[in-house]
Amino acid sequence: MERFRVKVHRKGIIVLPAEVRRRLGITEGSYLELLVDDEGFRALKPKSLLDAFGIDGPKALEVVKLIEASRRREVEEEASP
């Protein structure tokens, strides 16, 4: 595990070193999750659906979209008198 020292700026802003951003694929607008305990915190890059489905990502995302559309239709039908 590598260590990086960063400075906390006004409003709690920290700057992630470029090497860290490149390695983790963090770009402007990316979200991070902070895990906090009594010893400190860890910043994690959350997995996207594309990451979770690996090489089947685009195909799996299409399936998710189809399921979502189907469920939306079911809800609309249930709500209709």
Distance bins in CASP14 RR format, pairs under 12 A and 6 or more apart:
PFRMAT RR
TARGET T0000
AUTHOR 0000-0000-0000
RMODE 2
METHOD distances of the structure
MODEL  1
1 42 0 0 0 0 0 1 0 0 0 0 0
2 17 0 0 0 0 1 0 0 0 0 0 0
2 19 0 0 0 0 1 0 0 0 0 0 0
2 20 0 0 0 0 1 0 0 0 0 0 0
2 23 0 0 0 0 1 0 0 0 0 0 0
2 24 0 0 0 0 0 1 0 0 0 0 0
3 17 0 0 0 0 0 1 0 0 0 0 0
3 20 0 0 0 0 0 1 0 0 0 0 0
4 14 0 0 0 0 0 1 0 0 0 0 0
4 15 0 0 0 0 0 1 0 0 0 0 0
4 16 1 0 0 1 0 0 0 0 0 0 0
4 17 1 0 1 0 0 0 0 0 0 0 0
4 18 0 0 0 0 0 1 0 0 0 0 0
4 19 0 0 0 0 1 0 0 0 0 0 0
4 20 1 0 0 1 0 0 0 0 0 0 0
4 21 0 0 0 0 0 1 0 0 0 0 0
4 23 0 0 0 0 0 1 0 0 0 0 0
4 24 0 0 0 0 0 1 0 0 0 0 0
4 43 0 0 0 0 0 1 0 0 0 0 0
5 14 0 0 0 0 0 1 0 0 0 0 0
5 15 0 0 0 0 0 1 0 0 0 0 0
5 16 0 0 0 0 0 1 0 0 0 0 0
5 17 0 0 0 0 1 0 0 0 0 0 0
5 20 0 0 0 0 0 1 0 0 0 0 0
6 12 0 0 0 0 0 1 0 0 0 0 0
6 13 0 0 0 0 1 0 0 0 0 0 0
6 14 1 0 1 0 0 0 0 0 0 0 0
6 15 1 0 0 1 0 0 0 0 0 0 0
6 16 1 0 0 1 0 0 0 0 0 0 0
6 17 1 0 0 1 0 0 0 0 0 0 0
6 18 0 0 0 0 0 1 0 0 0 0 0
6 20 0 0 0 0 1 0 0 0 0 0 0
6 21 0 0 0 0 0 1 0 0 0 0 0
6 43 0 0 0 0 0 1 0 0 0 0 0
7 13 0 0 0 0 1 0 0 0 0 0 0
7 14 1 0 0 1 0 0 0 0 0 0 0
7 15 1 0 0 1 0 0 0 0 0 0 0
7 16 0 0 0 0 0 1 0 0 0 0 0
7 17 0 0 0 0 0 1 0 0 0 0 0
8 14 1 0 1 0 0 0 0 0 0 0 0
8 15 0 0 0 0 1 0 0 0 0 0 0
9 15 1 0 0 1 0 0 0 0 0 0 0
14 20 0 0 0 0 0 1 0 0 0 0 0
14 32 0 0 0 0 0 1 0 0 0 0 0
14 34 0 0 0 0 0 1 0 0 0 0 0
14 41 0 0 0 0 0 1 0 0 0 0 0
14 43 0 0 0 0 1 0 0 0 0 0 0
15 21 0 0 0 0 1 0 0 0 0 0 0
15 26 0 0 0 0 0 1 0 0 0 0 0
16 22 0 0 0 0 1 0 0 0 0 0 0
16 23 0 0 0 0 0 1 0 0 0 0 0
16 24 0 0 0 0 1 0 0 0 0 0 0
16 25 0 0 0 0 0 1 0 0 0 0 0
16 26 1 0 0 1 0 0 0 0 0 0 0
16 27 0 0 0 0 0 1 0 0 0 0 0
16 28 0 0 0 0 0 1 0 0 0 0 0
16 30 0 0 0 0 1 0 0 0 0 0 0
16 32 0 0 0 0 1 0 0 0 0 0 0
16 43 0 0 0 0 1 0 0 0 0 0 0
16 45 0 0 0 0 0 1 0 0 0 0 0
17 23 0 0 0 0 1 0 0 0 0 0 0
17 24 0 0 0 0 0 1 0 0 0 0 0
17 26 0 0 0 0 0 1 0 0 0 0 0
18 24 0 0 0 0 0 1 0 0 0 0 0
18 25 0 0 0 0 0 1 0 0 0 0 0
18 26 0 0 0 0 1 0 0 0 0 0 0
18 27 0 0 0 0 0 1 0 0 0 0 0
19 25 0 0 0 0 0 1 0 0 0 0 0
19 26 0 0 0 0 0 1 0 0 0 0 0
20 26 1 0 0 1 0 0 0 0 0 0 0
20 30 0 0 0 0 0 1 0 0 0 0 0
20 32 0 0 0 0 0 1 0 0 0 0 0
20 43 0 0 0 0 1 0 0 0 0 0 0
20 45 0 0 0 0 0 1 0 0 0 0 0
21 27 1 0 0 1 0 0 0 0 0 0 0
21 28 0 0 0 0 1 0 0 0 0 0 0
21 29 0 0 0 0 0 1 0 0 0 0 0
21 30 0 0 0 0 1 0 0 0 0 0 0
21 32 0 0 0 0 0 1 0 0 0 0 0
21 43 0 0 0 0 0 1 0 0 0 0 0
21 45 0 0 0 0 1 0 0 0 0 0 0
23 45 0 0 0 0 0 1 0 0 0 0 0
24 30 0 0 0 0 1 0 0 0 0 0 0
24 31 0 0 0 0 0 1 0 0 0 0 0
24 32 0 0 0 0 1 0 0 0 0 0 0
24 43 0 0 0 0 1 0 0 0 0 0 0
24 44 0 0 0 0 1 0 0 0 0 0 0
24 45 1 0 1 0 0 0 0 0 0 0 0
24 46 0 0 0 0 0 1 0 0 0 0 0
24 47 0 0 0 0 0 1 0 0 0 0 0
24 51 0 0 0 0 0 1 0 0 0 0 0
25 32 0 0 0 0 0 1 0 0 0 0 0
25 45 1 0 0 1 0 0 0 0 0 0 0
25 48 0 0 0 0 0 1 0 0 0 0 0
25 51 0 0 0 0 0 1 0 0 0 0 0
26 32 1 0 0 1 0 0 0 0 0 0 0
26 43 0 0 0 0 1 0 0 0 0 0 0
26 44 0 0 0 0 0 1 0 0 0 0 0
26 45 1 0 0 1 0 0 0 0 0 0 0
26 46 0 0 0 0 0 1 0 0 0 0 0
27 45 0 0 0 0 0 1 0 0 0 0 0
29 45 0 0 0 0 0 1 0 0 0 0 0
30 43 0 0 0 0 0 1 0 0 0 0 0
30 44 0 0 0 0 0 1 0 0 0 0 0
30 45 1 0 0 1 0 0 0 0 0 0 0
30 46 0 0 0 0 1 0 0 0 0 0 0
30 48 0 0 0 0 0 1 0 0 0 0 0
31 43 0 0 0 0 0 1 0 0 0 0 0
31 44 0 0 0 0 0 1 0 0 0 0 0
31 45 1 0 0 1 0 0 0 0 0 0 0
31 46 1 0 0 1 0 0 0 0 0 0 0
31 47 0 0 0 0 0 1 0 0 0 0 0
31 48 0 0 0 0 1 0 0 0 0 0 0
32 41 0 0 0 0 0 1 0 0 0 0 0
32 42 0 0 0 0 1 0 0 0 0 0 0
32 43 1 0 1 0 0 0 0 0 0 0 0
32 44 1 0 0 1 0 0 0 0 0 0 0
32 45 1 0 0 1 0 0 0 0 0 0 0
32 46 1 0 0 1 0 0 0 0 0 0 0
33 41 0 0 0 0 0 1 0 0 0 0 0
33 42 0 0 0 0 1 0 0 0 0 0 0
33 43 1 0 0 1 0 0 0 0 0 0 0
33 44 1 0 1 0 0 0 0 0 0 0 0
33 45 1 0 0 1 0 0 0 0 0 0 0
33 46 1 0 1 0 0 0 0 0 0 0 0
33 47 0 0 0 0 0 1 0 0 0 0 0
34 40 0 0 0 0 1 0 0 0 0 0 0
34 41 1 0 1 0 0 0 0 0 0 0 0
34 42 1 0 0 1 0 0 0 0 0 0 0
34 43 1 0 1 0 0 0 0 0 0 0 0
34 44 1 0 0 1 0 0 0 0 0 0 0
34 45 0 0 0 0 0 1 0 0 0 0 0
34 46 0 0 0 0 0 1 0 0 0 0 0
35 41 1 0 0 1 0 0 0 0 0 0 0
35 42 1 0 1 0 0 0 0 0 0 0 0
35 43 0 0 0 0 1 0 0 0 0 0 0
35 44 1 0 0 1 0 0 0 0 0 0 0
35 46 0 0 0 0 0 1 0 0 0 0 0
36 42 0 0 0 0 1 0 0 0 0 0 0
36 43 0 0 0 0 0 1 0 0 0 0 0
36 44 0 0 0 0 0 1 0 0 0 0 0
45 51 0 0 0 0 1 0 0 0 0 0 0
46 52 0 0 0 0 0 1 0 0 0 0 0
47 53 0 0 0 0 1 0 0 0 0 0 0
47 54 0 0 0 0 1 0 0 0 0 0 0
47 57 0 0 0 0 0 1 0 0 0 0 0
48 54 0 0 0 0 0 1 0 0 0 0 0
48 57 0 0 0 0 1 0 0 0 0 0 0
48 60 0 0 0 0 0 1 0 0 0 0 0
48 61 0 0 0 0 1 0 0 0 0 0 0
48 64 0 0 0 0 0 1 0 0 0 0 0
49 56 0 0 0 0 0 1 0 0 0 0 0
49 57 1 0 0 1 0 0 0 0 0 0 0
49 58 0 0 0 0 0 1 0 0 0 0 0
49 59 0 0 0 0 0 1 0 0 0 0 0
49 60 1 0 0 1 0 0 0 0 0 0 0
49 61 1 0 1 0 0 0 0 0 0 0 0
49 62 0 0 0 0 0 1 0 0 0 0 0
49 63 0 0 0 0 0 1 0 0 0 0 0
49 64 1 0 0 1 0 0 0 0 0 0 0
49 65 0 0 0 0 0 1 0 0 0 0 0
49 68 0 0 0 0 0 1 0 0 0 0 0
50 56 0 0 0 0 1 0 0 0 0 0 0
50 57 1 0 1 0 0 0 0 0 0 0 0
50 58 1 0 0 1 0 0 0 0 0 0 0
50 59 0 0 0 0 0 1 0 0 0 0 0
50 60 0 0 0 0 1 0 0 0 0 0 0
50 61 1 0 0 1 0 0 0 0 0 0 0
50 62 0 0 0 0 0 1 0 0 0 0 0
50 64 0 0 0 0 0 1 0 0 0 0 0
51 57 0 0 0 0 1 0 0 0 0 0 0
51 60 0 0 0 0 0 1 0 0 0 0 0
51 61 0 0 0 0 0 1 0 0 0 0 0
52 60 0 0 0 0 1 0 0 0 0 0 0
52 61 0 0 0 0 1 0 0 0 0 0 0
52 64 0 0 0 0 0 1 0 0 0 0 0
53 59 1 0 0 1 0 0 0 0 0 0 0
53 60 1 1 0 0 0 0 0 0 0 0 0
53 61 1 0 0 1 0 0 0 0 0 0 0
53 62 0 0 0 0 0 1 0 0 0 0 0
53 63 0 0 0 0 1 0 0 0 0 0 0
53 64 0 0 0 0 1 0 0 0 0 0 0
54 60 1 0 0 1 0 0 0 0 0 0 0
54 61 0 0 0 0 0 1 0 0 0 0 0
56 62 0 0 0 0 1 0 0 0 0 0 0
56 63 0 0 0 0 1 0 0 0 0 0 0
56 64 0 0 0 0 0 1 0 0 0 0 0
57 63 0 0 0 0 1 0 0 0 0 0 0
57 64 0 0 0 0 1 0 0 0 0 0 0
57 65 0 0 0 0 0 1 0 0 0 0 0
58 64 0 0 0 0 0 1 0 0 0 0 0
58 65 0 0 0 0 0 1 0 0 0 0 0
59 65 0 0 0 0 0 1 0 0 0 0 0
59 66 0 0 0 0 0 1 0 0 0 0 0
60 66 0 0 0 0 0 1 0 0 0 0 0
60 67 0 0 0 0 0 1 0 0 0 0 0
61 67 0 0 0 0 0 1 0 0 0 0 0
61 68 0 0 0 0 0 1 0 0 0 0 0
62 68 0 0 0 0 0 1 0 0 0 0 0
62 69 0 0 0 0 0 1 0 0 0 0 0
63 69 0 0 0 0 0 1 0 0 0 0 0
63 70 0 0 0 0 0 1 0 0 0 0 0
64 70 0 0 0 0 0 1 0 0 0 0 0
64 71 0 0 0 0 0 1 0 0 0 0 0
65 71 0 0 0 0 0 1 0 0 0 0 0
65 72 0 0 0 0 0 1 0 0 0 0 0
66 72 0 0 0 0 0 1 0 0 0 0 0
66 73 0 0 0 0 0 1 0 0 0 0 0
67 73 0 0 0 0 0 1 0 0 0 0 0
67 74 0 0 0 0 0 1 0 0 0 0 0
68 74 0 0 0 0 0 1 0 0 0 0 0
68 75 0 0 0 0 0 1 0 0 0 0 0
69 75 0 0 0 0 0 1 0 0 0 0 0
69 76 0 0 0 0 0 1 0 0 0 0 0
70 76 0 0 0 0 0 1 0 0 0 0 0
70 77 0 0 0 0 0 1 0 0 0 0 0
71 77 0 0 0 0 0 1 0 0 0 0 0
71 78 0 0 0 0 0 1 0 0 0 0 0
72 78 0 0 0 0 0 1 0 0 0 0 0
72 79 0 0 0 0 0 1 0 0 0 0 0
73 79 0 0 0 0 0 1 0 0 0 0 0
73 80 0 0 0 0 0 1 0 0 0 0 0
74 80 0 0 0 0 0 1 0 0 0 0 0
END
